[in-house]
Amino acid sequence: MTARLRTLDPQQTLPHDAEQAVLVGRAWLAGSANDTDATGGPTLVTVRDGTLIDIGTLAPTTATLLAMPDAAAHVRAFVDAGHGVPLGPLAEWLDSTCANPSDPTRARLLSPNDLQVVKAAGVTFVDSMVERVIEEQARGDASRAEAVRREVTAAVGDNLAAIKPGSERAMQLKEVLVAQKLWSQYLEVGIGPDAEIFTKAAPLASVGIGVEVGLHPKSTWNNPEPEIVLAVSPRGEIVGAALGNDVNLRDFEGRSALLLGKAKDNNGSCAIGPFIRLFDEHFGIDDVRNAVVKLHVEGEDGFVLEGASSMSRISRDPLELVGHAMGGHHQYPDGILLFCGTMFAPIQDRDAPGAGFTHHIGDRVTISSERLGALVNWVDHSDRIPPWTFGIGALMRNLARRGRLA
């Protein structure tokens, strides 16, 4: 990997209006990971004037902070009162994060979430819904995708964009497609009454900015999924948002929807960051609804892929998606993070005509949005990137050793 590709620009990392944003993340303070060290470990951070500030004495975990009513006001007051500890320029932390990823004790940025289960909503945009149908019809074979795409698009492509999921019109279309033997399980969750909500990653399994995301080594057809990720409190309230890469294996899921877990949940397959932007008077749910999420993939082979996903085209409102994920039917005491889905499924040919897009090892993936900044990762196989070893038990022992649970 070249040094040029392994650098991150702090100005591009932060939102365009960073001076107004209340950003919350996590950082690993340098120190050994053994049981006697009282210095090394994760802490909550925010960014003020380009400086990373330790706010770990305000709350021991992100989940704890996001459970507070008006978390943004708590963070702002804590820093204004001088209680935060400056940790140095964000630029230095980005450099440290990119350097020597195999050393788990180095000072680095982490994913901004911790104890929350990471959930994801699937098939929430017409464009990606059609691609899921294509995966299913092609049985995960990329070489068949283009021919299937023409057939499926001709049958359903122009009929779906204006249809409200679960509506009478949606059910009428279902009857027509069933009669034509074109109905799909993806259409069921795309325009049916019930949203697809699945578990993307366990607590603490997500990776953050500047490190590798992982592909299962047996996958030969895969892609990034640039998405908005909602931060949801235990009360079911959306309290912030971040960017996410819902790394997807098209071949595995295309072979069988029952392989969704294997297609979606592997080491390093869930990236979130760079920070969670908390809701306040400058940023709220309407900004999420109007967000445009951009994708830029740059390969070591010179290949470049670009795309964009507009949240205004989502088929189910973010509040509705949260209602499907949690509520009276399902509680999450530590809250959740919820991927909202993407309209962007890359089909640009890379390796062969008609084969569409798939990742190459070393790809640099940038997911960005003006009000949320940029999440940058590199691609490798999930069994070659650093393993996930720091779980809930390790976190609790570490926080207790450092006096953060008092």
C-alpha positions as CSV (number, residue, x, y, z in Angstrom):
1,M,0.0,0.0,0.0
2,T,1.5,3.4,-1.0
3,A,1.9,6.1,1.5
4,R,-0.2,8.4,-0.6
5,L,-3.2,6.2,-0.2
6,R,-2.7,5.8,3.5
7,T,-3.2,9.4,4.4
8,L,-6.3,11.2,5.5
9,D,-7.2,14.9,5.2
10,P,-8.8,16.2,8.4
11,Q,-10.7,18.9,6.5
12,Q,-12.3,16.3,4.3
13,T,-12.9,14.0,7.3
14,L,-15.1,16.5,9.1
15,P,-18.5,17.9,8.1
16,H,-18.5,21.1,6.0
17,D,-20.0,23.0,8.9
18,A,-17.7,21.4,11.5
19,E,-17.6,24.5,13.6
20,Q,-21.3,24.0,14.4
21,A,-21.3,20.2,14.7
22,V,-21.4,18.3,18.0
23,L,-19.3,15.2,17.0
24,V,-18.8,12.2,19.2
25,G,-16.4,9.4,18.6
26,R,-14.1,6.9,20.3
27,A,-10.3,6.8,20.5
28,W,-7.9,4.3,21.8
29,L,-5.4,5.9,24.3
30,A,-1.9,4.5,23.7
31,G,-0.8,1.9,26.3
32,S,-0.5,-1.8,26.6
33,A,-3.6,-4.0,26.5
34,N,-2.6,-6.2,29.5
35,D,-4.7,-6.4,32.7
36,T,-2.3,-4.3,34.8
37,D,-2.1,-1.2,32.6
38,A,-4.3,1.7,33.8
39,T,-3.7,4.0,30.8
40,G,-4.4,2.2,27.6
41,G,-8.0,1.8,26.4
42,P,-11.0,3.4,24.7
43,T,-12.4,6.8,25.6
44,L,-15.1,9.0,24.2
45,V,-13.9,12.0,22.2
46,T,-15.3,15.1,20.5
47,V,-13.7,17.5,18.1
48,R,-13.3,21.2,18.8
49,D,-11.4,23.6,16.4
50,G,-9.5,20.7,14.8
51,T,-8.4,19.2,18.2
52,L,-9.5,15.8,19.6
53,I,-10.8,16.2,23.1
54,D,-11.2,13.4,25.7
55,I,-14.7,13.5,27.2
56,G,-14.5,10.0,28.8
57,T,-15.3,11.3,32.2
58,L,-18.7,12.6,31.0
59,A,-19.8,9.1,30.1
60,P,-17.9,5.8,30.0
61,T,-19.5,4.5,26.8
62,T,-21.1,6.0,23.7
63,A,-24.3,4.0,24.6
64,T,-24.4,5.8,28.0
65,L,-24.0,9.2,26.5
66,L,-26.6,8.7,23.8
67,A,-29.1,7.6,26.5
68,M,-28.9,11.0,28.1
69,P,-31.7,13.4,27.1
70,D,-30.2,16.1,24.8
71,A,-26.8,14.5,24.6
72,A,-25.4,17.3,22.4
73,A,-26.1,19.9,25.1
74,H,-24.2,17.7,27.7
75,V,-21.2,17.4,25.4
76,R,-21.1,21.1,24.6
77,A,-21.4,22.2,28.2
78,F,-18.8,19.7,29.3
79,V,-16.2,21.0,26.9
80,D,-17.2,24.7,27.4
81,A,-16.6,24.2,31.2
82,G,-13.0,23.0,30.5
83,H,-13.6,19.4,31.7
84,G,-12.4,17.9,28.4
85,V,-8.7,16.9,28.0
86,P,-7.1,17.9,24.7
87,L,-5.5,15.0,23.0
88,G,-3.8,16.8,20.1
89,P,-4.7,17.7,16.5
90,L,-7.2,15.4,14.7
91,A,-4.6,15.3,11.9
92,E,-2.1,13.4,14.1
93,W,-4.8,11.0,15.2
94,L,-5.7,10.3,11.6
95,D,-2.1,9.6,10.8
96,S,-1.7,7.3,13.8
97,T,-4.9,5.4,12.8
98,C,-3.6,4.7,9.3
99,A,-0.2,3.6,10.5
100,N,0.7,0.0,11.5
101,P,-2.9,-1.4,11.8
102,S,-1.6,-4.7,13.1
103,D,-0.6,-3.0,16.4
104,P,-3.7,-3.1,18.6
105,T,-2.1,-0.8,21.3
106,R,-1.3,2.2,19.1
107,A,-3.2,5.5,19.6
108,R,-6.0,5.5,17.0
109,L,-9.6,6.4,16.3
110,L,-12.2,3.7,16.7
111,S,-15.7,3.3,15.5
112,P,-17.9,5.8,17.3
113,N,-20.4,3.2,18.6
114,D,-19.7,0.6,21.3
115,L,-22.4,-1.3,23.2
116,Q,-25.2,-0.8,20.7
117,V,-26.2,-3.7,18.5
118,V,-25.8,-2.6,14.9
119,K,-29.0,-3.3,12.8
120,A,-29.6,-2.7,9.1
121,A,-32.6,-2.1,7.0
122,G,-32.4,-3.8,3.6
123,V,-34.1,-3.1,0.2
124,T,-35.2,0.5,1.1
125,F,-34.5,2.0,-2.3
126,V,-36.0,0.9,-5.6
127,D,-32.6,0.9,-7.4
128,S,-31.0,-1.5,-4.9
129,M,-34.2,-3.6,-4.7
130,V,-34.0,-4.4,-8.4
131,E,-30.3,-5.3,-7.9
132,R,-31.3,-7.7,-5.1
133,V,-33.8,-9.4,-7.4
134,I,-31.1,-9.7,-10.0
135,E,-28.7,-11.3,-7.5
136,E,-31.4,-13.8,-6.6
137,Q,-32.3,-14.6,-10.3
138,A,-28.7,-14.9,-11.2
139,R,-28.1,-17.2,-8.3
140,G,-25.0,-15.2,-7.2
141,D,-23.3,-15.6,-10.6
142,A,-21.9,-12.2,-11.7
143,S,-21.6,-13.4,-15.3
144,R,-25.3,-13.7,-15.6
145,A,-26.2,-10.4,-14.0
146,E,-26.5,-8.2,-17.1
147,A,-28.9,-10.5,-19.0
148,V,-31.0,-10.9,-15.8
149,R,-30.9,-7.1,-15.2
150,R,-32.5,-6.4,-18.6
151,E,-35.3,-8.9,-18.0
152,V,-36.1,-7.8,-14.5
153,T,-35.9,-4.1,-15.3
154,A,-38.2,-4.5,-18.3
155,A,-40.8,-6.2,-16.0
156,V,-40.7,-4.1,-12.8
157,G,-38.2,-1.3,-13.1
158,D,-40.7,1.5,-14.1
159,N,-43.4,0.3,-11.8
160,L,-41.8,0.6,-8.3
161,A,-40.5,4.1,-7.7
162,A,-43.8,5.7,-6.8
163,I,-45.3,2.9,-4.8
164,K,-45.6,3.2,-1.1
165,P,-44.7,-0.1,0.7
166,G,-47.6,-1.9,2.1
167,S,-50.2,0.2,0.1
168,E,-53.1,-1.2,-1.8
169,R,-51.3,-0.4,-5.1
170,A,-48.3,-2.4,-3.9
171,M,-50.4,-5.4,-3.1
172,Q,-52.0,-5.2,-6.6
173,L,-48.6,-5.1,-8.2
174,K,-47.6,-8.1,-6.1
175,E,-50.6,-10.1,-7.5
176,V,-49.5,-9.2,-11.1
177,L,-45.9,-10.2,-10.5
178,V,-46.8,-13.5,-8.8
179,A,-48.9,-14.4,-11.8
180,Q,-45.9,-13.6,-14.0
181,K,-43.7,-15.7,-11.8
182,L,-41.5,-12.7,-11.1
183,W,-42.3,-12.2,-7.4
184,S,-39.3,-12.2,-5.1
185,Q,-38.5,-12.2,-1.4
186,Y,-36.8,-8.9,-2.0
187,L,-39.9,-7.3,-3.5
188,E,-41.8,-8.6,-0.5
189,V,-39.7,-6.5,1.9
190,G,-39.2,-3.7,-0.6
191,I,-42.9,-2.9,-1.3
192,G,-44.6,-5.2,1.3
193,P,-45.9,-4.1,4.7
194,D,-42.9,-5.3,6.7
195,A,-39.3,-3.9,6.4
196,E,-36.3,-6.1,6.3
197,I,-34.3,-5.5,9.5
198,F,-31.3,-7.7,10.2
199,T,-28.4,-7.7,12.6
200,K,-25.3,-6.3,10.9
201,A,-22.8,-6.5,13.7
202,A,-22.4,-7.3,17.3
203,P,-21.5,-4.7,19.9
204,L,-17.9,-3.5,19.5
205,A,-17.4,-5.4,16.3
206,S,-17.5,-2.3,14.0
207,V,-14.4,-0.7,12.6
208,G,-13.9,3.0,12.1
209,I,-12.1,5.4,9.8
210,G,-8.7,4.7,8.4
211,V,-8.5,0.9,8.7
212,E,-9.3,-2.1,6.6
213,V,-12.8,-3.4,5.9
214,G,-13.0,-7.2,5.4
215,L,-14.3,-9.4,2.6
216,H,-14.9,-13.1,3.2
217,P,-11.9,-14.7,1.3
218,K,-14.3,-17.0,-0.7
219,S,-16.3,-14.1,-2.1
220,T,-15.8,-13.2,-5.8
221,W,-18.7,-10.7,-6.2
222,N,-19.0,-8.0,-3.6
223,N,-19.4,-4.3,-3.2
224,P,-19.5,-1.4,-0.7
225,E,-22.9,0.0,0.4
226,P,-22.7,3.7,1.3
227,E,-25.4,4.5,3.9
228,I,-26.6,6.8,6.6
229,V,-26.5,5.2,10.0
230,L,-28.9,6.4,12.7
231,A,-27.9,6.5,16.3
232,V,-31.0,5.5,18.3
233,S,-31.4,5.8,22.1
234,P,-32.9,3.1,24.3
235,R,-36.2,5.2,24.1
236,G,-36.3,4.6,20.4
237,E,-35.4,8.2,19.6
238,I,-33.0,9.1,16.8
239,V,-30.4,11.2,18.5
240,G,-27.7,11.4,15.8
241,A,-26.3,10.0,12.6
242,A,-23.1,8.8,11.1
243,L,-21.9,7.3,7.8
244,G,-21.5,3.6,7.2
245,N,-20.3,1.0,4.8
246,D,-22.5,-2.1,4.9
247,V,-20.0,-4.3,3.1
248,N,-21.9,-6.8,1.0
249,L,-21.2,-10.1,-0.6
250,R,-23.4,-10.3,-3.6
251,D,-22.5,-13.9,-4.5
252,F,-23.3,-15.3,-1.1
253,E,-26.6,-13.6,-0.7
254,G,-27.5,-14.3,-4.3
255,R,-27.1,-18.0,-3.8
256,S,-29.5,-18.0,-0.9
257,A,-31.1,-15.3,1.3
258,L,-30.5,-17.7,4.2
259,L,-26.8,-16.9,3.7
260,L,-27.5,-13.3,4.7
261,G,-25.5,-13.6,7.9
262,K,-22.4,-14.9,6.0
263,A,-22.9,-12.2,3.4
264,K,-23.1,-9.4,5.9
265,D,-21.4,-10.2,9.1
266,N,-17.6,-11.0,8.9
267,N,-14.5,-9.6,10.5
268,G,-14.3,-5.9,9.5
269,S,-17.4,-6.0,7.4
270,C,-19.1,-3.1,9.2
271,A,-17.5,0.3,9.1
272,I,-19.1,3.4,10.9
273,G,-17.8,6.9,11.3
274,P,-15.9,9.0,11.3
275,F,-18.0,10.4,14.1
276,I,-21.6,10.4,15.2
277,R,-23.1,13.8,14.7
278,L,-25.6,14.5,17.5
279,F,-28.9,16.1,16.8
280,D,-29.2,19.7,18.0
281,E,-30.5,23.1,16.6
282,H,-28.0,22.9,13.7
283,F,-28.7,19.3,12.6
284,G,-31.7,17.0,12.8
285,I,-33.9,14.4,11.2
286,D,-34.8,16.6,8.2
287,D,-31.1,16.9,7.4
288,V,-30.9,13.2,7.4
289,R,-33.9,13.0,5.1
290,N,-32.3,15.4,2.6
291,A,-28.7,14.0,2.8
292,V,-26.8,12.9,-0.3
293,V,-24.3,10.1,0.4
294,K,-21.4,9.9,-2.1
295,L,-19.2,6.9,-2.9
296,H,-15.7,7.0,-4.4
297,V,-13.7,3.8,-4.9
298,E,-10.1,4.0,-6.1
299,G,-8.2,0.8,-6.9
300,E,-4.5,0.2,-7.0
301,D,-5.2,-0.9,-10.6
302,G,-6.3,2.7,-11.5
303,F,-10.0,1.8,-11.5
304,V,-12.3,4.5,-10.3
305,L,-16.0,4.1,-9.3
306,E,-18.2,6.9,-8.2
307,G,-21.9,7.1,-7.2
308,A,-24.4,8.8,-5.0
309,S,-27.4,7.9,-2.9
310,S,-30.1,10.4,-2.1
311,M,-32.0,9.8,1.1
312,S,-34.9,11.7,-0.5
313,R,-35.6,8.6,-2.6
314,I,-35.9,6.2,0.3
315,S,-39.1,4.2,0.2
316,R,-39.6,4.2,4.0
317,D,-39.0,7.2,6.3
318,P,-36.1,6.8,8.8
319,L,-38.6,7.1,11.7
320,E,-40.6,4.2,10.2
321,L,-37.5,2.1,9.9
322,V,-36.7,2.7,13.5
323,G,-40.3,1.6,14.4
324,H,-39.8,-1.7,12.6
325,A,-36.5,-2.3,14.4
326,M,-37.4,-1.5,18.0
327,G,-40.3,-0.6,20.2
328,G,-42.9,-2.5,22.2
329,H,-42.1,-5.6,20.2
330,H,-38.3,-5.4,20.8
331,Q,-36.3,-3.4,23.3
332,Y,-32.6,-2.4,23.2
333,P,-31.4,-1.2,26.6
334,D,-28.2,0.2,25.1
335,G,-29.8,1.6,22.0
336,I,-29.0,0.6,18.4
337,L,-27.3,1.9,15.4
338,L,-29.4,1.4,12.3
339,F,-28.1,1.4,8.7
340,C,-30.9,2.9,6.5
341,G,-30.0,1.1,3.2
342,T,-28.6,2.4,-0.1
343,M,-29.9,3.1,-3.5
344,F,-26.5,2.5,-4.9
345,A,-25.6,-1.0,-6.2
346,P,-22.5,-0.6,-8.4
347,I,-22.9,-2.3,-11.8
348,Q,-20.0,-0.7,-13.7
349,D,-17.9,-3.4,-15.3
350,R,-14.4,-3.9,-13.9
351,D,-12.8,-7.2,-14.8
352,A,-14.9,-8.4,-17.7
353,P,-17.7,-7.1,-19.9
354,G,-21.1,-7.9,-18.3
355,A,-19.5,-8.9,-15.0
356,G,-20.2,-5.7,-13.2
357,F,-18.3,-4.4,-10.2
358,T,-16.4,-6.3,-7.5
359,H,-13.7,-5.2,-5.1
360,H,-10.0,-5.7,-5.5
361,I,-7.8,-6.0,-2.5
362,G,-6.3,-2.6,-1.7
363,D,-9.3,-0.6,-2.9
364,R,-9.7,2.7,-1.1
365,V,-13.4,3.4,-0.3
366,T,-14.6,6.9,0.6
367,I,-18.2,7.4,1.7
368,S,-19.0,11.1,2.3
369,S,-21.8,13.5,3.0
370,E,-21.6,17.3,3.5
371,R,-23.1,17.3,7.0
372,L,-21.4,14.1,8.2
373,G,-17.8,14.2,6.8
374,A,-16.1,11.3,5.1
375,L,-15.5,7.7,6.1
376,V,-12.4,6.2,4.4
377,N,-11.4,2.6,4.5
378,W,-9.2,0.1,2.6
379,V,-10.3,-3.3,1.4
380,D,-8.7,-6.6,2.4
381,H,-9.8,-10.2,3.2
382,S,-11.5,-10.6,6.6
383,D,-9.0,-13.3,7.7
384,R,-6.0,-11.1,6.9
385,I,-7.0,-7.9,8.8
386,P,-6.5,-7.6,12.5
387,P,-8.9,-9.9,14.3
388,W,-11.6,-8.6,16.6
389,T,-10.4,-9.4,20.2
390,F,-11.7,-6.6,22.4
391,G,-15.3,-7.5,23.4
392,I,-17.7,-6.5,26.1
393,G,-16.0,-8.3,28.9
394,A,-12.6,-6.7,28.0
395,L,-14.2,-3.3,27.8
396,M,-15.8,-3.6,31.2
397,R,-12.6,-4.7,32.8
398,N,-10.6,-1.9,31.1
399,L,-13.1,0.8,32.1
400,A,-13.1,-0.5,35.7
401,R,-9.3,-0.6,35.9
402,R,-9.2,3.0,34.7
403,G,-11.9,4.2,37.2
404,R,-14.3,5.0,34.4
405,L,-17.3,3.0,35.8
406,A,-17.5,4.8,39.1
